């Protein structure tokens, strides 16, 4: 990719037929907040984005939908009637701007009677780059055709109907003709943008439970609804049925990395972000995010969606970048009641509550590994139990962060996310593309939950400052759009119920 070009980013989200939305197009700027009353579809919009992001990261359709929505039928628009074959589904899409220009991706997903992608369309550069269609309902494959512009205008081949075809193109397209290179550039742009998303939902009850040795008590939440934990994958695992295991010649493996070989660390710490240039993060799944399988070791130094390992991450980030840590402390000082002179991780004392908590079953937020596996023994695993986060109150002494109010605790976690990079978050960016060429998108549903207006405004102000640097984008939902009034570069979209 051209280092002088704009970093790939999703600039439009299309909800053609998804839950309560029909024919809705949402323009996305570097800092977009969705507001509206209960039932207006704010959370649904973020769920559609997350499904696309998970598919772009190589997840199967069943896992992506199950983790986010709980069941495929939950995504079907209200009142949608089945056709003569009893089929119902949903349609979502997005536009990604980047070096290849605007590239549009649109998906048609059948939710009933069987979950599958029945149509996919990728367009860019004035060309239709990829189309897929279901031609034989008895086979677990769609017929794909992609742009070639050579002796043969298009190439046709089957692709699995439970994977995003765009993410599989690097496996299939040789790149010998100008048309093939356009297809590869567009596909890489879309995959880079989608895989650069991090869903953040700090949960104070989980953060306190993890520190107090209550990780096991909260484990049921992680596997219950499929929205915050890994249990959704198990629910969806049988959606396709054992009969779908037959071979179609299309292959059902996950996509491999896009681009060439190399490490994410080539760009160094882009813009000073924590962990932005961390080497050895690996390819798909290497970052410990959506691409990871159950049972793999979790890195306690990478912040998870629920932020239950906040102390271990603070211990790392405070040592890696003093300048960014000072910005974090200054923001926390503005948001928290009482004096704040510092924020740091300190060793736990023997016998203190939380010591040894990492040995039990853990809570995994969105983006964590599926299934019941918890933290494993190994490097970093002892960090969650070995340190705790405290606020330095000056003459008032130290205050453990778990004793903060819910709004203050959520503020600390979200501020830390905005100040970090992919190397510090449990996500799955494209490791072969340097960090300087990527732009992380933070998705925060209920961003101002539990916060008062002063705290929420300070958080949005911090997001404005970080978005100006060009490495962080934010898509969040808020109850009170007034928290963004007068702040430059903030787009507030009001959704009607």
PyMOL commands that set and color helices and strands:
alter all, ss='L'
color gray80, all
select helices_A, chain A and resi 42-56+61-69+72-75+165-172+178-195+204-211+219-224+231-236+242-245+264-267+270-272+310-320+322-335+357-359+381-386+394-396+401-403+406-418+422-424+435-437+453-468+481-484
alter helices_A, ss='H'
color red, helices_A
select strands_A, chain A and resi 9-18+21-27+31-36+88-97+103-112+116-124+127-133+141-147+154-160+197-199+342-347+387-392+398-400+440-444+472-477+491-495
alter strands_A, ss='S'
color yellow, strands_A
deselect
rebuild
show_as cartoon
